Each structure stands twice: as structure tokens, then as C-alpha cells.
Amino acid sequence: MSAVLALKRNASTVRYCFEADAEPGVLPRALELLAKRGLVPARVFAHADADLLSVEIEVAGLAPEVADHVGRCLGEIVGVRQTF
């Protein structure tokens, strides 16, 4: 299952929030999308509860087009369930 991610944006930071299957590969795949673009997250929070993984990733200094593209790519990761 995949979903478009919640994209919360202020002047300098984008926060991606999503819930996914608590599978070992979900978080590394999400972070890889940023690493491939030479980006380092300002903050990463992940919490696993039974079969659910809640993730928030904050990235500073993204252009709006890049932020939207990364959000769409994150939403296509296998195991991503829904936004919050």
C-alpha cells in the first residue's frame, strides 16, 4: 500500500510524516531517498509499535519542487500505509 505523505512546510523546513509496516527496510529506504540527493535530515523520529512504524523526517532548505518530488517518492515506498 502507498499513500501521499503529509507534507508540513514552514519557511525553511519540510516535515514528512507517515505510517508504514514495521519492516526493517522501510526506514533505510526513506532515508536513502534523501541521501541520493545529498541531503541530511535535520531530525528523524521513528517509533515501532507492534506491526506499525510511525516516521517523521525533517529536512531544511528544500526548494518546493524538490520537497514535493521527495514526498511523492516516499509515498511510493513499499509498506507505507497512510499519512498523519
N, CA and C atoms as a LAMMPS dump frame, in Angstrom:
ITEM: TIMESTEP
0
ITEM: NUMBER OF ATOMS
252
ITEM: BOX BOUNDS ff ff ff
-5.0000000000000000e+02 5.0000000000000000e+02
-5.0000000000000000e+02 5.0000000000000000e+02
-5.0000000000000000e+02 5.0000000000000000e+02
ITEM: ATOMS id mol type element x y z
1 1 1 N 0.843 -1.177 0
2 1 2 C 0 0 0
3 1 3 C 0.888 1.238 0
4 2 1 N 0.461 2.283 -0.678
5 2 2 C 1.204 3.533 -0.609
6 2 3 C 0.236 4.695 -0.529
7 3 1 N 0.731 5.798 -0.054
8 3 2 C -0.085 6.994 0.108
9 3 3 C 0.816 8.204 -0.049
10 4 1 N 0.234 9.308 -0.452
11 4 2 C 0.972 10.558 -0.481
12 4 3 C 1.23 10.953 0.963
13 5 1 N 2.423 11.429 1.246
14 5 2 C 2.787 11.742 2.616
15 5 3 C 2.286 13.108 3.033
16 6 1 N 2.067 13.247 4.326
17 6 2 C 1.75 14.558 4.871
18 6 3 C 3.003 15.404 4.707
19 7 1 N 2.838 16.569 4.175
20 7 2 C 3.962 17.45 3.938
21 7 3 C 3.685 18.744 4.674
22 8 1 N 4.37 18.948 5.787
23 8 2 C 4.169 20.147 6.591
24 8 3 C 5.367 21.042 6.347
25 9 1 N 5.12 22.248 5.897
26 9 2 C 6.206 23.105 5.461
27 9 3 C 6.136 24.453 6.164
28 10 1 N 7.29 24.942 6.631
29 10 2 C 7.383 26.337 7.03
30 10 3 C 8.452 26.967 6.15
31 11 1 N 8.902 28.151 6.491
32 11 2 C 9.815 28.875 5.612
33 11 3 C 11.105 28.118 5.297
34 12 1 N 11.605 27.329 6.237
35 12 2 C 12.908 26.719 6
36 12 3 C 12.95 25.202 6.172
37 13 1 N 11.873 24.587 6.633
38 13 2 C 11.899 23.159 6.95
39 13 3 C 10.679 22.449 6.382
40 14 1 N 10.908 21.242 5.869
41 14 2 C 9.824 20.374 5.41
42 14 3 C 9.795 19.172 6.342
43 15 1 N 8.6 18.791 6.791
44 15 2 C 8.449 17.602 7.638
45 15 3 C 7.578 16.596 6.909
46 16 1 N 8.139 15.418 6.684
47 16 2 C 7.401 14.311 6.092
48 16 3 C 6.949 13.405 7.229
49 17 1 N 5.658 13.071 7.271
50 17 2 C 5.106 12.208 8.317
51 17 3 C 4.337 11.071 7.655
52 18 1 N 4.622 9.847 8.094
53 18 2 C 3.884 8.717 7.537
54 18 3 C 3.902 7.536 8.485
55 19 1 N 2.967 6.636 8.245
56 19 2 C 2.919 5.36 8.949
57 19 3 C 3.177 4.266 7.923
58 20 1 N 3.891 3.246 8.369
59 20 2 C 4.271 2.165 7.459
60 20 3 C 4.268 0.844 8.207
61 21 1 N 4.37 -0.227 7.444
62 21 2 C 4.556 -1.541 8.054
63 21 3 C 5.874 -1.521 8.82
64 22 1 N 5.907 -2.14 9.976
65 22 2 C 7.134 -2.194 10.782
66 22 3 C 8.074 -3.248 10.204
67 23 1 N 8.601 -2.947 9.044
68 23 2 C 9.537 -3.828 8.347
69 23 3 C 10.926 -3.199 8.4
70 24 1 N 11.979 -3.997 8.495
71 24 2 C 13.328 -3.46 8.648
72 24 3 C 13.795 -2.548 7.512
73 25 1 N 13.271 -2.705 6.313
74 25 2 C 13.762 -1.926 5.185
75 25 3 C 13.082 -0.596 4.948
76 26 1 N 11.985 -0.307 5.63
77 26 2 C 11.222 0.915 5.34
78 26 3 C 12.022 2.172 5.668
79 27 1 N 12.564 2.264 6.858
80 27 2 C 13.29 3.469 7.263
81 27 3 C 14.55 3.697 6.419
82 28 1 N 15.375 2.68 6.172
83 28 2 C 16.536 2.916 5.306
84 28 3 C 16.158 3.356 3.893
85 29 1 N 15.065 2.816 3.349
86 29 2 C 14.634 3.239 2.004
87 29 3 C 14.213 4.704 2.01
88 30 1 N 13.533 5.133 3.071
89 30 2 C 13.119 6.539 3.171
90 30 3 C 14.341 7.45 3.263
91 31 1 N 15.297 7.095 4.092
92 31 2 C 16.494 7.922 4.248
93 31 3 C 17.366 7.905 2.997
94 32 1 N 17.344 6.8 2.261
95 32 2 C 18.122 6.707 1.029
96 32 3 C 17.653 7.731 -0.01
97 33 1 N 16.352 8.002 -0.048
98 33 2 C 15.841 8.997 -0.997
99 33 3 C 16.474 10.365 -0.762
100 34 1 N 16.723 10.689 0.487
101 34 2 C 17.375 11.959 0.809
102 34 3 C 18.872 11.882 0.521
103 35 1 N 19.5 10.785 0.919
104 35 2 C 20.945 10.633 0.734
105 35 3 C 21.332 10.696 -0.742
106 36 1 N 20.507 10.124 -1.625
107 36 2 C 20.798 10.152 -3.062
108 36 3 C 20.814 11.572 -3.605
109 37 1 N 20.163 12.486 -2.903
110 37 2 C 20.129 13.886 -3.322
111 37 3 C 21.127 14.736 -2.539
112 38 1 N 21.983 14.077 -1.747
113 38 2 C 22.984 14.795 -0.965
114 38 3 C 22.401 15.541 0.219
115 39 1 N 21.233 15.098 0.707
116 39 2 C 20.552 15.778 1.808
117 39 3 C 20.719 15.006 3.108
118 40 1 N 20.909 15.741 4.197
119 40 2 C 20.979 15.152 5.53
120 40 3 C 19.781 15.672 6.314
121 41 1 N 18.952 14.792 6.868
122 41 2 C 17.792 15.252 7.635
123 41 3 C 18.221 16.047 8.868
124 42 1 N 17.441 17.074 9.189
125 42 2 C 17.674 17.83 10.417
126 42 3 C 17.207 17.027 11.622
127 43 1 N 16.178 16.204 11.416
128 43 2 C 15.626 15.4 12.508
129 43 3 C 14.941 14.183 11.916
130 44 1 N 15.107 13.038 12.582
131 44 2 C 14.412 11.803 12.209
132 44 3 C 13.843 11.202 13.481
133 45 1 N 12.563 10.867 13.445
134 45 2 C 11.924 10.199 14.575
135 45 3 C 11.172 9.004 14.024
136 46 1 N 11.383 7.852 14.638
137 46 2 C 10.654 6.646 14.244
138 46 3 C 10.264 5.893 15.502
139 47 1 N 9.032 5.4 15.506
140 47 2 C 8.53 4.644 16.65
141 47 3 C 7.79 3.418 16.127
142 48 1 N 8.241 2.245 16.552
143 48 2 C 7.586 0.998 16.155
144 48 3 C 6.687 0.528 17.281
145 49 1 N 5.47 0.146 16.917
146 49 2 C 4.504 -0.381 17.877
147 49 3 C 3.804 -1.555 17.201
148 50 1 N 4.131 -2.753 17.637
149 50 2 C 3.594 -3.983 17.033
150 50 3 C 3.966 -4.01 15.55
151 51 1 N 2.98 -3.937 14.654
152 51 2 C 3.266 -4.025 13.219
153 51 3 C 3.238 -2.671 12.525
154 52 1 N 3.263 -1.57 13.294
155 52 2 C 3.163 -0.225 12.733
156 52 3 C 4.412 0.593 13.049
157 53 1 N 4.937 1.277 12.049
158 53 2 C 6.08 2.166 12.206
159 53 3 C 5.623 3.582 11.882
160 54 1 N 5.74 4.494 12.854
161 54 2 C 5.421 5.908 12.642
162 54 3 C 6.73 6.653 12.425
163 55 1 N 6.779 7.465 11.369
164 55 2 C 8.029 8.13 10.996
165 55 3 C 7.784 9.612 10.739
166 56 1 N 8.703 10.439 11.234
167 56 2 C 8.753 11.863 10.902
168 56 3 C 10.179 12.174 10.483
169 57 1 N 10.314 12.841 9.351
170 57 2 C 11.63 13.237 8.856
171 57 3 C 11.563 14.722 8.519
172 58 1 N 12.455 15.514 9.119
173 58 2 C 12.525 16.946 8.827
174 58 3 C 13.774 17.231 8.005
175 59 1 N 13.595 18.045 6.97
176 59 2 C 14.705 18.421 6.102
177 59 3 C 14.651 19.932 5.903
178 60 1 N 15.779 20.584 6.077
179 60 2 C 15.849 22.035 5.918
180 60 3 C 16.371 22.396 4.529
181 61 1 N 15.905 23.537 4.028
182 61 2 C 16.463 24.119 2.823
183 61 3 C 16.079 23.49 1.502
184 62 1 N 14.924 22.824 1.425
185 62 2 C 14.499 22.226 0.159
186 62 3 C 13.68 23.219 -0.659
187 63 1 N 13.932 23.245 -1.949
188 63 2 C 13.071 24 -2.855
189 63 3 C 11.71 23.306 -2.896
190 64 1 N 10.621 24.061 -3.096
191 64 2 C 9.284 23.455 -3.103
192 64 3 C 9.134 22.299 -4.091
193 65 1 N 9.723 22.412 -5.284
194 65 2 C 9.596 21.334 -6.273
195 65 3 C 10.293 20.068 -5.793
196 66 1 N 11.461 20.232 -5.199
197 66 2 C 12.211 19.079 -4.684
198 66 3 C 11.461 18.451 -3.517
199 67 1 N 10.916 19.283 -2.63
200 67 2 C 10.158 18.779 -1.478
201 67 3 C 8.956 17.962 -1.938
202 68 1 N 8.249 18.449 -2.936
203 68 2 C 7.093 17.717 -3.457
204 68 3 C 7.518 16.397 -4.099
205 69 1 N 8.606 16.435 -4.859
206 69 2 C 9.096 15.216 -5.519
207 69 3 C 9.516 14.167 -4.491
208 70 1 N 10.254 14.577 -3.476
209 70 2 C 10.677 13.642 -2.427
210 70 3 C 9.449 13.062 -1.73
211 71 1 N 8.446 13.896 -1.46
212 71 2 C 7.215 13.415 -0.83
213 71 3 C 6.514 12.358 -1.663
214 72 1 N 6.445 12.585 -2.984
215 72 2 C 5.824 11.586 -3.862
216 72 3 C 6.624 10.283 -3.855
217 73 1 N 7.941 10.4 -3.886
218 73 2 C 8.794 9.197 -3.871
219 73 3 C 8.651 8.436 -2.559
220 74 1 N 8.589 9.148 -1.446
221 74 2 C 8.4 8.484 -0.156
222 74 3 C 7.07 7.741 -0.121
223 75 1 N 6.047 8.332 -0.719
224 75 2 C 4.734 7.7 -0.746
225 75 3 C 4.679 6.429 -1.57
226 76 1 N 5.672 6.219 -2.435
227 76 2 C 5.716 5.023 -3.277
228 76 3 C 6.515 3.88 -2.653
229 77 1 N 7.107 4.115 -1.498
230 77 2 C 7.884 3.059 -0.84
231 77 3 C 6.945 1.941 -0.419
232 78 1 N 7.328 0.718 -0.726
233 78 2 C 6.53 -0.445 -0.337
234 78 3 C 6.431 -0.479 1.184
235 79 1 N 5.209 -0.597 1.684
236 79 2 C 4.98 -0.667 3.12
237 79 3 C 4.423 0.604 3.715
238 80 1 N 4.536 1.74 3.003
239 80 2 C 3.962 2.985 3.518
240 80 3 C 2.451 2.861 3.456
241 81 1 N 1.79 3.123 4.592
242 81 2 C 0.341 2.912 4.701
243 81 3 C -0.47 4.191 4.571
244 82 1 N -0.187 5.163 5.432
245 82 2 C -1.061 6.341 5.487
246 82 3 C -0.329 7.539 6.054
247 83 1 N -0.972 8.68 5.925
248 83 2 C -0.433 9.921 6.467
249 83 3 C -1.056 10.205 7.815
250 84 1 N -0.413 11.065 8.55
251 84 2 C -0.996 11.563 9.803
252 84 3 C -0.524 12.958 10.053
